[in-house]
Amino acid sequence: ILRAKAKGTTYLTDCVWWTGTIAMAVGQIGNFVAYNAAPAVLVTPLGALGIPFGAMLASYVLKERLNLLGKMGCLLSCAGSVILIIHAPKSDSVTSQTELE
């Protein structure tokens, strides 16, 4: 929004904003597909990895600085995801309609 304001236009004309919005929509569709393909106990921690990825992307694209608490939050998010995936219960995934019934 600040980049568009500096140009004297609205954010709806900013290419970076539209790219981010489309990427978020595609990511949510991918998340929906992942919940159908894998157990939720694996998909949810992997979705949490979007926090550090978004923080790194924001620091690169938007030239934002990440303070110490932000870096620690990203580190804890990654560590928590790894711990949850390692200790996830072993479960058989349903591969067909007959197994679901």
Backbone as CSV, one residue per row, in Angstrom:
resi,resn,N_x,N_y,N_z,CA_x,CA_y,CA_z,C_x,C_y,C_z
1,ILE,0.834,-1.179,0.000,0.000,0.000,0.000,0.883,1.248,0.000
2,LEU,1.978,1.195,0.756,2.860,2.357,0.812,3.568,2.589,-0.522
3,ARG,3.906,1.489,-1.206,4.548,1.644,-2.520,3.594,2.297,-3.511
4,ALA,2.342,1.879,-3.482,1.357,2.449,-4.399,1.097,3.910,-4.053
5,LYS,1.062,4.226,-2.757,0.825,5.602,-2.345,1.981,6.495,-2.779
6,ALA,3.207,5.950,-2.740,4.361,6.739,-3.183,4.291,7.024,-4.679
7,LYS,3.704,6.107,-5.443,3.541,6.311,-6.885,2.358,7.220,-7.200
8,GLY,1.469,7.397,-6.227,0.290,8.209,-6.458,-0.873,7.417,-7.022
9,THR,-0.859,6.087,-6.845,-1.939,5.235,-7.340,-2.515,4.431,-6.174
10,THR,-3.549,3.648,-6.454,-4.104,2.778,-5.420,-3.378,1.440,-5.443
11,TYR,-3.538,0.673,-4.365,-2.883,-0.628,-4.296,-3.468,-1.618,-5.290
12,LEU,-4.660,-1.382,-5.781,-5.271,-2.288,-6.751,-4.561,-2.263,-8.100
13,THR,-3.746,-1.261,-8.339,-2.989,-1.203,-9.591,-1.565,-1.713,-9.410
14,ASP,-1.216,-2.146,-8.193,0.146,-2.603,-7.910,0.287,-4.082,-8.273
15,CYS,1.254,-4.394,-9.098,1.498,-5.761,-9.561,1.905,-6.676,-8.404
16,VAL,2.680,-6.172,-7.463,3.128,-6.982,-6.324,1.928,-7.383,-5.463
17,TRP,0.983,-6.478,-5.268,-0.198,-6.786,-4.472,-1.019,-7.884,-5.130
18,TRP,-1.232,-7.780,-6.447,-2.004,-8.801,-7.154,-1.288,-10.147,-7.151
19,THR,0.033,-10.127,-7.299,0.797,-11.377,-7.257,0.642,-12.046,-5.904
20,GLY,0.730,-11.267,-4.834,0.563,-11.815,-3.495,-0.830,-12.355,-3.251
21,THR,-1.837,-11.651,-3.725,-3.211,-12.096,-3.543,-3.477,-13.393,-4.303
22,ILE,-2.986,-13.480,-5.517,-3.155,-14.709,-6.307,-2.379,-15.861,-5.681
23,ALA,-1.175,-15.582,-5.192,-0.382,-16.619,-4.535,-1.082,-17.136,-3.281
24,MET,-1.725,-16.243,-2.520,-2.474,-16.674,-1.337,-3.646,-17.567,-1.730
25,ALA,-4.344,-17.221,-2.792,-5.480,-18.028,-3.240,-5.016,-19.405,-3.697
26,VAL,-3.940,-19.457,-4.458,-3.401,-20.740,-4.923,-2.917,-21.569,-3.732
27,GLY,-2.313,-20.915,-2.757,-1.854,-21.617,-1.562,-2.997,-22.222,-0.770
28,GLN,-4.113,-21.504,-0.667,-5.259,-22.037,0.062,-5.900,-23.208,-0.687
29,ILE,-5.905,-23.145,-2.003,-6.405,-24.286,-2.784,-5.496,-25.491,-2.580
30,GLY,-4.186,-25.244,-2.586,-3.229,-26.326,-2.313,-3.408,-26.898,-0.917
31,ASN,-3.705,-26.044,0.048,-3.947,-26.493,1.415,-5.187,-27.379,1.480
32,PHE,-6.231,-26.999,0.762,-7.453,-27.799,0.710,-7.173,-29.173,0.109
33,VAL,-6.403,-29.207,-0.961,-6.055,-30.482,-1.597,-5.194,-31.330,-0.665
34,ALA,-4.278,-30.679,0.056,-3.402,-31.416,0.963,-4.185,-32.068,2.097
35,TYR,-5.214,-31.392,2.603,-6.025,-31.990,3.665,-6.776,-33.222,3.169
36,ASN,-7.050,-33.286,1.878,-7.688,-34.478,1.318,-6.697,-35.588,1.039
37,ALA,-5.422,-35.257,0.869,-4.427,-36.250,0.481,-3.609,-36.783,1.643
38,ALA,-3.518,-36.047,2.735,-2.669,-36.455,3.854,-3.398,-36.178,5.164
39,PRO,-2.945,-36.819,6.240,-3.577,-36.569,7.544,-3.370,-35.121,7.996
40,ALA,-4.348,-34.599,8.708,-4.288,-33.209,9.163,-3.123,-32.972,10.108
41,VAL,-2.704,-34.005,10.838,-1.600,-33.845,11.781,-0.277,-33.562,11.053
42,LEU,-0.207,-33.863,9.788,0.979,-33.536,8.988,0.814,-32.241,8.211
43,VAL,-0.385,-31.982,7.742,-0.616,-30.801,6.904,-0.560,-29.513,7.713
44,THR,-1.122,-29.510,8.895,-1.197,-28.294,9.703,0.174,-27.744,10.077
45,PRO,1.110,-28.569,10.584,2.441,-28.010,10.877,3.159,-27.492,9.631
46,LEU,2.951,-28.133,8.517,3.589,-27.654,7.291,2.991,-26.329,6.852
47,GLY,1.705,-26.129,7.127,1.075,-24.846,6.830,1.636,-23.733,7.705
48,ALA,2.054,-24.085,8.917,2.635,-23.088,9.818,3.987,-22.594,9.311
49,LEU,4.604,-23.325,8.422,5.877,-22.875,7.858,5.697,-21.687,6.926
50,GLY,4.470,-21.337,6.634,4.201,-20.137,5.854,4.575,-18.866,6.596
51,ILE,4.633,-18.929,7.925,4.998,-17.753,8.719,6.442,-17.337,8.446
52,PRO,7.424,-18.222,8.610,8.800,-17.781,8.309,9.007,-17.477,6.825
53,PHE,8.321,-18.225,5.955,8.460,-17.949,4.529,7.927,-16.562,4.196
54,GLY,6.770,-16.212,4.757,6.198,-14.885,4.539,7.076,-13.785,5.111
55,ALA,7.688,-14.046,6.258,8.571,-13.043,6.864,9.814,-12.815,6.004
56,MET,10.388,-13.899,5.482,11.563,-13.753,4.620,11.195,-13.068,3.311
57,LEU,10.046,-13.419,2.768,9.599,-12.813,1.526,9.315,-11.331,1.716
58,ALA,8.721,-10.967,2.844,8.433,-9.557,3.119,9.718,-8.761,3.290
59,SER,10.718,-9.365,3.921,11.970,-8.632,4.094,12.684,-8.436,2.756
60,TYR,12.486,-9.360,1.836,13.133,-9.251,0.531,12.357,-8.328,-0.420
61,VAL,11.073,-8.579,-0.563,10.276,-7.832,-1.544,9.920,-6.442,-1.044
62,LEU,9.488,-6.345,0.211,9.008,-5.074,0.738,10.076,-4.289,1.491
63,LYS,11.267,-4.848,1.550,12.398,-4.193,2.236,12.077,-3.916,3.714
64,GLU,11.388,-4.862,4.358,11.078,-4.737,5.777,12.177,-5.394,6.595
65,ARG,12.365,-4.901,7.808,13.363,-5.470,8.702,12.657,-6.340,9.727
66,LEU,13.252,-7.486,10.008,12.699,-8.414,10.984,13.484,-8.253,12.276
67,ASN,12.789,-7.898,13.376,13.487,-7.694,14.638,13.770,-9.033,15.317
68,LEU,14.376,-8.987,16.482,14.792,-10.204,17.181,13.596,-11.088,17.533
69,LEU,12.521,-10.491,18.006,11.347,-11.299,18.353,10.737,-11.960,17.123
70,GLY,10.746,-11.279,16.003,10.247,-11.874,14.773,11.093,-13.055,14.327
71,LYS,12.413,-12.911,14.440,13.315,-14.011,14.083,13.134,-15.199,15.018
72,MET,12.968,-14.908,16.315,12.744,-15.995,17.276,11.408,-16.681,17.016
73,GLY,10.387,-15.914,16.641,9.095,-16.506,16.314,9.173,-17.418,15.104
74,CYS,9.927,-17.003,14.092,10.110,-17.847,12.905,10.859,-19.125,13.260
75,LEU,11.882,-18.999,14.083,12.653,-20.167,14.508,11.785,-21.130,15.310
76,LEU,10.987,-20.608,16.234,10.107,-21.464,17.024,9.024,-22.114,16.170
77,SER,8.547,-21.409,15.169,7.557,-21.974,14.262,8.136,-23.159,13.491
78,CYS,9.356,-23.002,12.998,10.026,-24.102,12.290,10.298,-25.278,13.228
79,ALA,10.797,-24.977,14.425,11.098,-26.045,15.382,9.828,-26.782,15.786
80,GLY,8.749,-26.058,16.031,7.494,-26.703,16.395,6.954,-27.573,15.284
81,SER,7.073,-27.122,14.053,6.605,-27.932,12.912,7.390,-29.227,12.811
82,VAL,8.697,-29.136,12.966,9.539,-30.338,12.885,9.188,-31.310,14.008
83,ILE,9.026,-30.801,15.218,8.698,-31.669,16.355,7.344,-32.339,16.163
84,LEU,6.352,-31.600,15.699,5.030,-32.189,15.479,5.051,-33.251,14.390
85,ILE,5.801,-33.023,13.334,5.855,-34.001,12.249,6.601,-35.258,12.682
86,ILE,7.677,-35.089,13.431,8.442,-36.252,13.896,7.605,-37.122,14.827
87,HIS,6.829,-36.498,15.690,6.059,-37.241,16.692,4.611,-37.467,16.296
88,ALA,4.286,-37.286,15.041,2.915,-37.514,14.579,2.591,-39.003,14.650
89,PRO,1.377,-39.333,15.066,1.014,-40.752,15.121,0.944,-41.348,13.719
90,LYS,1.338,-42.579,13.645,1.289,-43.278,12.364,-0.156,-43.648,12.068
91,SER,-0.656,-43.235,10.923,-2.025,-43.560,10.553,-2.063,-43.918,9.075
92,ASP,-2.980,-44.799,8.761,-3.163,-45.194,7.367,-4.058,-44.172,6.690
93,SER,-3.653,-43.726,5.530,-4.492,-42.776,4.801,-5.463,-43.541,3.912
94,VAL,-6.611,-42.961,3.729,-7.655,-43.561,2.898,-7.314,-43.269,1.461
95,THR,-7.278,-44.303,0.636,-6.899,-44.133,-0.765,-8.061,-44.365,-1.730
96,SER,-9.167,-44.901,-1.248,-10.289,-45.137,-2.151,-11.615,-44.908,-1.417
97,GLN,-12.674,-44.847,-2.184,-14.013,-44.625,-1.633,-14.451,-45.824,-0.782
98,THR,-14.092,-47.029,-1.167,-14.516,-48.210,-0.422,-13.846,-48.257,0.944
99,GLU,-12.604,-47.813,1.042,-11.940,-47.780,2.347,-12.580,-46.755,3.268
100,LEU,-13.116,-45.694,2.688,-13.753,-44.651,3.490,-15.050,-45.151,4.101
101,GLU,-15.744,-46.022,3.393,-17.014,-46.568,3.885,-16.711,-47.659,4.856
